[in-house]
């Protein structure tokens, strides 16, 4: 057996932060997919991982010497209601491994059996949600959005019982950190100030080392997390991604997208779109995501108050000042992204109105968000040579005229270069919900992983058009629409 470059950094923290837990062995594990490039980047032997001993680790059947899993403790607000203890109910942290730049990445198994935090759950995952998270997380990475990554997916050879018996699976995923807002809330709820300080120091050293050099390291830490989350949510909004369950236990302080449950990408642009079946009031609708991110960050700041200043009133003032920067960070990232999507290189005061009018038009015309932006990314459309661009209804004409005037104000007529620049930020392929659902059904019902592998290959280069793959750009027909997705617990 090769020496695995895995160390268990989290277990060096106080024991109240986690529970040492062994995975529950499964009957007949089989490797569905191994992310070989990711394994290689982490210095893991992909040949060994794909072999019997590697599969035994990925399935939770037998851990190599030196790999001692833990289930981490955390709390969280779920749909606005606080639960003081949640924790990894079906996940185990194996440890972390360094990439080629020396950055550490945590490796976690999801669906590996019950833990002390399972709350009567079986600790397992069904095949469908595992394939969804693998596909969507890798798609997000290819889109250039911070996210957990999928290292491997494994069939367990066992059934899990939800509404009906389903094939079971385990996902091995990696992240810069699985520490959540809820991890800090867990300690704050117990008035464990010493624990908060230890956890903050650990997170700063791992994720934001520059904060340690600041005059007020914990204030700088809060500033860093606020900026990272603002940038993340702005990037979600630019591609029409809806997380679905933005609970504080699903917000990683690293600024990575985490916990792909009832998530999806919008087809028809509609700001109030919701994908979580239980989100009856639209708390986590597409348009509400920046507001909810700030709400979650406010809970994070509340947990950090004892570290921000000696006096509570002073700490509250500091926290409010930092939180007030969220909208500045968000709007800077979002508007810079919109300018790039529309080929604009400079800034003008009227740009925000131009953006809003385009989105309002897309909503009124029920335009496909991805296809509309991609349609604009052609030299003939930019120059005005193509007066009736495919994929855009005639009602876009007046807005297109305004946009072309705005482009002309920047000078230059190299429309080809500008179109190429736009095509690098406006994807032609996203993991459309109806295609994802069809892929899942093929795997679950027929054991057919061809659609899964095809989609992974296609979405690895989402900005490059591929011959014969046009059907992946089509909006769903009325009978193909998948209105809700589920987390699989």
Buried (B, 14 or more C-beta within 10 A) or exposed (E): EEEBEBBBBBBEBEEEBBBBBBBBBBEEBEBBBBBBEBBEBBEBBBEBBBEEBBBBBBBBBBBBEEBBBBBBBBBBBBBEEEBEBBBBBBBBBBBBBBBEEEEBBBBBBBBBBBBBBBEEEBBBBBBBBBBBBBBBBBBBBBBBBBBBBBBBBBBBBBBBEBEEEBBBBBBBBBBBBBBBBBBBBBBBBBEBEEBBBBBBBBBBEBBBEEBEEBEBBBBBBBBBBBBBBBBBBBBBBBBBBBBBBBBBBBBBBBBBBBBBBBBBBBBBBBBEBBBBEBBEEEBBBBEBBBBBBBBBBBBBBBBBBBBBBEEEEEBBEBBEEBBEBBBEBBBBBBBBBBBBBBBBEEEEEEBBEBBEBBBEBBBEBEBBBBBBBBBBBBBEBBBBEBEEBEBBBEEBEEBBEBBBEBBEEEEEEEBEEBBEBBBEBBBBBBBBBBBBBBBBEBBBEEEEBEBBEBBBEBBBEBBEEEEEBEEBBBBBEEEBEBEBBBBBB
